[in-house]
Amino acid sequence: MNLTKNKAIQATLAGNWEEAIKLNKSLVERDPKDVEAFNRMALAYTILGKTKSAKKAYQKVLEIDSLNSIALKNLEKIKKDSKGPNDSGITIQVNNIFLEESGKTKVVELINLAQSEILLTLRTGQSVDLTERRFKIFISQGKRYIGVLPDDIGKRLIKYIKGGNKYEAYIKSATQQNVSIFIRELKRSARFKDQPSFIHTLEKKLSLGSKKKSQNRSVAL
């Protein structure tokens, strides 16, 4: 396996979609009949909500191999899901899309949700946008408002985003009453190199417990 192909596979498994597209494009330029590379590229486009590009990639696969089961299945799924709003971020089952990394990822329940008709169109794995406005982080898909991050997490991320950090987010689960998203830190600014984007609940409890013990010692003295 050559180095570029190995990197392309790893980028796909890690959910690094932009890099996966770049690397797989390089592979198909070298070998226009590389079906696996076209399928990986189509998957990345799909997760990013770029359905037109995903369709073209899958159609290219079928031109090479008309019975390719991966392309046939996912192209049919795109056609089925695209009956909703355009480029809404299509759901695909992807291993490791929700791979957790301490301090770099977090599942967050949104508040101030959109109308239930919009929430019912959401699917696990769809990419969403994070936008800072009025000291809050708003979550949307294109022009469709979905919800807002809770203030404590929103304010924390605003500080990091303004300082140079970059993040991506995906729908983790959605019902008529609840929406949770998975947020991943993509880039950490040098100024925040020792500061994790997210503090694990257990770490918070341990920190609080340590403070209480310290206070108790002070009282005892």
Contacts in CASP RR format, 6 or more apart in sequence:
PFRMAT RR
TARGET T0000
AUTHOR 0000-0000-0000
METHOD contacts of the structure
MODEL  1
MNLTKNKAIQATLAGNWEEAIKLNKSLVERDPKDVEAFNRMALAYTILGK
TKSAKKAYQKVLEIDSLNSIALKNLEKIKKDSKGPNDSGITIQVNNIFLE
ESGKTKVVELINLAQSEILLTLRTGQSVDLTERRFKIFISQGKRYIGVLP
DDIGKRLIKYIKGGNKYEAYIKSATQQNVSIFIRELKRSARFKDQPSFIH
TLEKKLSLGSKKKSQNRSVAL
4 23 0 8 1.000
4 26 0 8 1.000
4 27 0 8 1.000
5 27 0 8 1.000
5 37 0 8 1.000
7 23 0 8 1.000
8 20 0 8 1.000
8 23 0 8 1.000
8 24 0 8 1.000
8 26 0 8 1.000
8 27 0 8 1.000
8 37 0 8 1.000
8 40 0 8 1.000
9 40 0 8 1.000
11 17 0 8 1.000
11 19 0 8 1.000
11 20 0 8 1.000
11 23 0 8 1.000
12 20 0 8 1.000
12 24 0 8 1.000
12 40 0 8 1.000
12 43 0 8 1.000
12 44 0 8 1.000
13 95 0 8 1.000
13 96 0 8 1.000
14 96 0 8 1.000
14 99 0 8 1.000
15 47 0 8 1.000
15 94 0 8 1.000
15 96 0 8 1.000
15 97 0 8 1.000
15 99 0 8 1.000
17 44 0 8 1.000
17 47 0 8 1.000
17 48 0 8 1.000
17 127 0 8 1.000
18 44 0 8 1.000
18 48 0 8 1.000
20 40 0 8 1.000
20 41 0 8 1.000
20 43 0 8 1.000
20 44 0 8 1.000
21 41 0 8 1.000
21 44 0 8 1.000
21 45 0 8 1.000
21 48 0 8 1.000
24 37 0 8 1.000
24 38 0 8 1.000
24 40 0 8 1.000
24 41 0 8 1.000
24 44 0 8 1.000
25 41 0 8 1.000
27 34 0 8 1.000
27 37 0 8 1.000
28 34 0 8 1.000
28 37 0 8 1.000
28 38 0 8 1.000
28 41 0 8 1.000
28 60 0 8 1.000
31 37 0 8 1.000
33 64 0 8 1.000
35 61 0 8 1.000
35 64 0 8 1.000
35 65 0 8 1.000
35 68 0 8 1.000
35 71 0 8 1.000
38 57 0 8 1.000
38 58 0 8 1.000
38 60 0 8 1.000
38 61 0 8 1.000
38 64 0 8 1.000
38 71 0 8 1.000
39 57 0 8 1.000
39 58 0 8 1.000
39 61 0 8 1.000
39 68 0 8 1.000
39 70 0 8 1.000
39 71 0 8 1.000
39 74 0 8 1.000
41 57 0 8 1.000
42 53 0 8 1.000
42 54 0 8 1.000
42 55 0 8 1.000
42 57 0 8 1.000
42 58 0 8 1.000
42 61 0 8 1.000
42 71 0 8 1.000
42 74 0 8 1.000
43 54 0 8 1.000
43 74 0 8 1.000
43 92 0 8 1.000
43 94 0 8 1.000
45 51 0 8 1.000
45 53 0 8 1.000
45 54 0 8 1.000
45 57 0 8 1.000
46 54 0 8 1.000
46 74 0 8 1.000
46 78 0 8 1.000
46 89 0 8 1.000
46 90 0 8 1.000
46 92 0 8 1.000
47 89 0 8 1.000
47 90 0 8 1.000
47 92 0 8 1.000
47 94 0 8 1.000
47 97 0 8 1.000
47 125 0 8 1.000
47 127 0 8 1.000
47 170 0 8 1.000
48 89 0 8 1.000
48 127 0 8 1.000
49 87 0 8 1.000
49 88 0 8 1.000
49 89 0 8 1.000
49 90 0 8 1.000
49 126 0 8 1.000
49 127 0 8 1.000
50 87 0 8 1.000
51 78 0 8 1.000
51 82 0 8 1.000
51 86 0 8 1.000
51 87 0 8 1.000
51 89 0 8 1.000
51 90 0 8 1.000
52 87 0 8 1.000
54 74 0 8 1.000
54 78 0 8 1.000
54 90 0 8 1.000
55 75 0 8 1.000
55 78 0 8 1.000
58 71 0 8 1.000
58 74 0 8 1.000
58 75 0 8 1.000
58 78 0 8 1.000
59 71 0 8 1.000
59 75 0 8 1.000
61 68 0 8 1.000
61 70 0 8 1.000
61 71 0 8 1.000
62 68 0 8 1.000
62 71 0 8 1.000
62 72 0 8 1.000
62 75 0 8 1.000
65 71 0 8 1.000
74 92 0 8 1.000
77 90 0 8 1.000
77 92 0 8 1.000
78 90 0 8 1.000
81 88 0 8 1.000
81 90 0 8 1.000
81 91 0 8 1.000
81 123 0 8 1.000
82 90 0 8 1.000
84 121 0 8 1.000
85 121 0 8 1.000
85 141 0 8 1.000
85 144 0 8 1.000
87 142 0 8 1.000
88 121 0 8 1.000
88 126 0 8 1.000
88 141 0 8 1.000
88 144 0 8 1.000
89 123 0 8 1.000
89 125 0 8 1.000
89 126 0 8 1.000
89 127 0 8 1.000
89 141 0 8 1.000
90 123 0 8 1.000
90 126 0 8 1.000
91 123 0 8 1.000
91 124 0 8 1.000
91 125 0 8 1.000
91 126 0 8 1.000
91 171 0 8 1.000
92 125 0 8 1.000
94 125 0 8 1.000
97 125 0 8 1.000
97 170 0 8 1.000
97 182 0 8 1.000
98 107 0 8 1.000
98 170 0 8 1.000
98 172 0 8 1.000
98 182 0 8 1.000
99 105 0 8 1.000
101 184 0 8 1.000
101 185 0 8 1.000
102 196 0 8 1.000
102 200 0 8 1.000
103 185 0 8 1.000
103 196 0 8 1.000
103 197 0 8 1.000
103 198 0 8 1.000
103 199 0 8 1.000
103 200 0 8 1.000
104 184 0 8 1.000
104 185 0 8 1.000
104 196 0 8 1.000
104 197 0 8 1.000
104 198 0 8 1.000
105 182 0 8 1.000
105 183 0 8 1.000
105 184 0 8 1.000
105 185 0 8 1.000
105 198 0 8 1.000
106 153 0 8 1.000
106 182 0 8 1.000
106 183 0 8 1.000
106 197 0 8 1.000
106 198 0 8 1.000
107 172 0 8 1.000
107 180 0 8 1.000
107 181 0 8 1.000
107 182 0 8 1.000
107 183 0 8 1.000
108 149 0 8 1.000
108 150 0 8 1.000
108 153 0 8 1.000
108 180 0 8 1.000
108 181 0 8 1.000
108 183 0 8 1.000
109 150 0 8 1.000
109 178 0 8 1.000
109 179 0 8 1.000
109 180 0 8 1.000
110 139 0 8 1.000
110 146 0 8 1.000
110 147 0 8 1.000
110 148 0 8 1.000
110 149 0 8 1.000
110 179 0 8 1.000
110 180 0 8 1.000
110 181 0 8 1.000
111 147 0 8 1.000
111 148 0 8 1.000
111 149 0 8 1.000
111 150 0 8 1.000
112 147 0 8 1.000
112 148 0 8 1.000
113 119 0 8 1.000
113 146 0 8 1.000
113 147 0 8 1.000
113 177 0 8 1.000
113 178 0 8 1.000
113 179 0 8 1.000
114 144 0 8 1.000
114 145 0 8 1.000
114 146 0 8 1.000
114 147 0 8 1.000
116 176 0 8 1.000
116 177 0 8 1.000
118 144 0 8 1.000
118 145 0 8 1.000
118 146 0 8 1.000
119 146 0 8 1.000
119 174 0 8 1.000
119 175 0 8 1.000
119 176 0 8 1.000
119 179 0 8 1.000
120 174 0 8 1.000
120 176 0 8 1.000
122 146 0 8 1.000
122 171 0 8 1.000
122 174 0 8 1.000
122 179 0 8 1.000
123 171 0 8 1.000
123 174 0 8 1.000
124 170 0 8 1.000
124 171 0 8 1.000
124 172 0 8 1.000
124 173 0 8 1.000
124 174 0 8 1.000
125 170 0 8 1.000
125 171 0 8 1.000
125 172 0 8 1.000
126 141 0 8 1.000
126 170 0 8 1.000
126 171 0 8 1.000
127 141 0 8 1.000
127 168 0 8 1.000
127 169 0 8 1.000
127 170 0 8 1.000
128 139 0 8 1.000
128 140 0 8 1.000
128 141 0 8 1.000
128 146 0 8 1.000
128 169 0 8 1.000
128 170 0 8 1.000
128 171 0 8 1.000
128 181 0 8 1.000
129 139 0 8 1.000
129 140 0 8 1.000
129 141 0 8 1.000
129 142 0 8 1.000
129 169 0 8 1.000
130 137 0 8 1.000
130 138 0 8 1.000
130 139 0 8 1.000
130 149 0 8 1.000
130 157 0 8 1.000
130 161 0 8 1.000
130 167 0 8 1.000
130 169 0 8 1.000
130 183 0 8 1.000
131 137 0 8 1.000
131 138 0 8 1.000
131 139 0 8 1.000
131 140 0 8 1.000
132 138 0 8 1.000
132 158 0 8 1.000
132 161 0 8 1.000
132 162 0 8 1.000
135 155 0 8 1.000
135 158 0 8 1.000
136 148 0 8 1.000
136 149 0 8 1.000
136 151 0 8 1.000
136 154 0 8 1.000
136 158 0 8 1.000
137 148 0 8 1.000
137 149 0 8 1.000
137 153 0 8 1.000
137 154 0 8 1.000
137 157 0 8 1.000
137 158 0 8 1.000
138 145 0 8 1.000
138 147 0 8 1.000
138 148 0 8 1.000
139 145 0 8 1.000
139 146 0 8 1.000
139 147 0 8 1.000
139 148 0 8 1.000
139 149 0 8 1.000
139 169 0 8 1.000
139 181 0 8 1.000
140 146 0 8 1.000
140 147 0 8 1.000
146 179 0 8 1.000
147 179 0 8 1.000
149 157 0 8 1.000
153 198 0 8 1.000
156 197 0 8 1.000
156 198 0 8 1.000
157 165 0 8 1.000
157 167 0 8 1.000
157 183 0 8 1.000
157 197 0 8 1.000
160 189 0 8 1.000
160 192 0 8 1.000
160 195 0 8 1.000
160 197 0 8 1.000
161 167 0 8 1.000
163 189 0 8 1.000
163 191 0 8 1.000
163 192 0 8 1.000
164 187 0 8 1.000
164 189 0 8 1.000
164 191 0 8 1.000
164 192 0 8 1.000
165 185 0 8 1.000
165 187 0 8 1.000
165 188 0 8 1.000
165 189 0 8 1.000
165 192 0 8 1.000
165 197 0 8 1.000
166 185 0 8 1.000
166 186 0 8 1.000
166 187 0 8 1.000
167 183 0 8 1.000
167 184 0 8 1.000
167 185 0 8 1.000
167 186 0 8 1.000
167 197 0 8 1.000
168 183 0 8 1.000
168 184 0 8 1.000
168 186 0 8 1.000
169 181 0 8 1.000
169 182 0 8 1.000
169 183 0 8 1.000
169 184 0 8 1.000
170 181 0 8 1.000
170 182 0 8 1.000
171 179 0 8 1.000
171 180 0 8 1.000
171 181 0 8 1.000
171 182 0 8 1.000
172 180 0 8 1.000
172 181 0 8 1.000
172 182 0 8 1.000
173 179 0 8 1.000
173 180 0 8 1.000
174 180 0 8 1.000
183 197 0 8 1.000
183 198 0 8 1.000
185 197 0 8 1.000
185 198 0 8 1.000
188 197 0 8 1.000
END
